[in-house]
Amino acid sequence: MASLRLPQRSPANAASRLPRTLARDVPAYADRPGERIRLSGWVHRRRRLSGLTFLVVRDRTGTAQVVVKDESTIEQVEGLPEETTVEVVGIASPNGQAPGGVEVVDPTLTRLGDPAETPAIELWRPKISAGLPTLLDHAQTTLRHPRRQAHWQLAAASLRGFRDTLDEQGFTEVHSPKLVESATESGANVFTVDYFGRPAYLAQSPQFYKQVLVGVFERVYEVGPVFRAEPHDTVRHLAEFVSLDVELGFIADHHDVIKVLRDVVAAMAHSVEIRAASAVGLLEVDLPRVPAEFPTLHFRDALAITGAPADEPDLSPAHERALGAWAKQEHDSDFVVVEGFPTAHRAFYSHPDPADPRWSRSFDLIFRGVELVSGAQRLHRYDDYVAALQQRGLALEPFAAYLDAFRYGIPPHGGFAIGLERWVGRLVEATNIRQVALFPRDLHRLAP
């Protein structure tokens, strides 16, 4: 039998036996001067001075300073354009003037890929001066800027808080199809696709599925993309965004849903504070204080506060801004709930108020003057769905699979959906939602 031969590590790779040290951990070497250290990352910046060169290496945690004095190594650094990936092995040396109080000296450099081309923006500059089109056109590299990264760090921390609080309250995370046979919102504003020779649609929301799954798990949530073929070319709309959907059963009314929403929003804000502190500091985020209960207005009163006509069917962006200002002035709150929207102008599955069916048990949560959340108690009886669809002149057949679930005992239930990009956008008070989306899709943009 032939013996098994293992590949031999070459002497040139012996340094790679050192464990990798992340930039954030370099300051810990202040108590271990002279110890060898290995960094791996991108060339963030090079600065040539008389007799030496400073090389700043960036990784996912920050930057570390490398001091190069050997002439041959200085020449090597000059052949490493910014954003080239490198490995640096050197000696940890305390220096009070270095970032974190420690720098790496006497380095050996290894290029890990081809020399990088010049990015669209200078990533080492603290602030970004380029316009939004440039940032989006070159998102593959502009997202590397710490300020651009920080937006998603806020989003990621928010997702942790969202999931953690719902898990603690007995919810089950689910994932529903994104190719569906009928539109959630009565067939309007959907992307049609060819599904093996017959029409299908990209899901506008997981609404139907999360309602059906209340009949399975009682409490469910989902994090995933949703698609809206709305021809809006505005600073607040995207054709694809991340939706945080929640649905819970055995409720008394929509106020039970609002209580869960309040817990979720508070957990998201708290998670940002503790898990994304560096991003909060970098972007100077004014974190909201989430009250024990959201200030709540009926839709009729909201119209009166904004000076809108009493027969207005919905809130406009101007109304939302006015209500946000009202909540701040009257309640010192960044949040306000508006409930009781006209039943005729909400989704067909919204539950009417039994006391006055003209108004629904639906609500919006306005955060800093922008609608963040829509939610409601839903219908849960089959006959009520049939009546609601017939009243709106909608055929039953496209909704047959959805409606069938209500023949088999779905409890009183309700839910809500939070737009992740809108949440982050309001946290940082962005002027355009595209500033906080990784790769936004809108009326004009399908790449990168």
Secondary structure, DSSP 8 states (H G I E B T S, - for coil): ----------GGGGGGGS-B--GGGGGGGGGSTT-EEEEEEEEEEEEEETTEEEEEEEETTEEEEEEE--HHHHHHHHTS-TT-EEEEEEEEEE-TTSGGGEEEEEEEEEE-SS-----SS-TTSSS--S-HHHHHHTHHHHTTSHHHHHHHHHHHHHHHHHHHHHHHTT-EE----SEESS-TTTT-S--EEEETTEEEEE-S-SHHHHHHHHHHHSEEEEEEEEE------STT--SEEEEEEEEEES-SSHHHHHHHHHHHHHHHHHHHHHHSHHHHHHHT-------SS--EEEHHHHHHHHT--TT--S--HHHHHHHHHHHHHHH--SEEEEE--BGGGS-TTB-EETTEEEEESEEEEEETTEEEEEEEEB---HHHHHHHHHHTT--SGGGHHHHHGGGS---SEEEEEEEHHHHHHHHTT-SSGGGG-SS-B-SS----
